[in-house]
Amino acid sequence: MLEKMSKILYTLLTLPIPTVALMNGTAIGGGCELAISCDFRLAKSGIKAGFVQGQQAITTGWGGGTILTEKFNSPNALKLLLDAKVKSSEYLKEIGIIDALYECSPLKACKDFLENIFVMESQVLKAYKKMWIRRWEISKLRERMEEEIQVCSVLWEGNAHHKYVQAFINKKNRHKD
């Protein structure tokens, strides 16, 4: 599963045209990995998002941590992974992870955000996107994502993650009674 999702994220990341994640609800873990794979992230004001995998004694496992560090080479990105907490959309906008907040419909927000981009010739958009893709190819981003998957898969089988899963299951079962 980790490798399959990683391929999806890399495909999304390297699409030859700009991509936008419209975040209109909570995005944690894999949802954040998916969003970070897009070129732009627009979030409804008040939503929450975060890379919470560290709380589960695992790392990001689809390549999202590697993509995050590639796109946002800053202490804020590292802290986001290390905190492993859900953050507000306002905070994520402040540190540059989210490009814009919106209050209206997601599609209107996307249209407004991309308004000036839509007027460009598609070949110009593709040429600019190719510059980014070439950079990721040169930096061996795909290989680094594969290393992330390997680390996560080892941690997934570790005792600390199994303890987390068991505690989660026990908590769920207590709520059913």
TAMO-V129564 format. One record per backbone hydrogen bond with DSSP energy under -0.5 kcal/mol. CO is the residue of the C=O (numbers start at 1). NH is the residue of the N-H. If there is no record, write none. Layout:
# TAMO-V129564
co=(CO,CO)
nh=(NH,NH)
This chain:
# TAMO-V129564
co=(1,2,3,4,5,6,7,8,9,10,12,19,20,21,21,22,23,27,28,29,29,30,31,32,33,34,35,40,41,41,42,43,44,47,48,49,50,50,52,52,53,53,54,63,64,65,66,67,68,72,74,74,75,76,77,78,79,80,87,88,89,90,91,92,92,93,100,102,105,106,107,108,109,110,111,112,114,115,117,121,121,122,123,124,125,126,127,128,129,130,131,132,133,134,135,136,137,140,141,142,143,144,145,146,147,148,149,150,151,152,153,155,158,159,160,161,162,163,164,165,166,167,168,169,170,171,172,173)
nh=(5,6,7,8,9,10,11,12,13,14,15,40,22,23,42,24,44,50,31,32,33,34,35,36,37,37,38,21,99,100,23,102,47,89,27,87,29,52,55,56,56,58,57,67,68,69,70,71,72,74,77,78,79,80,81,82,83,84,49,92,93,94,95,97,98,96,43,45,109,110,111,112,113,114,115,115,118,119,120,124,125,126,127,128,129,130,131,132,133,134,135,136,137,138,139,141,140,144,145,146,147,148,149,150,151,152,153,154,155,156,157,158,162,163,164,165,166,167,168,169,170,171,172,173,174,175,176,177)
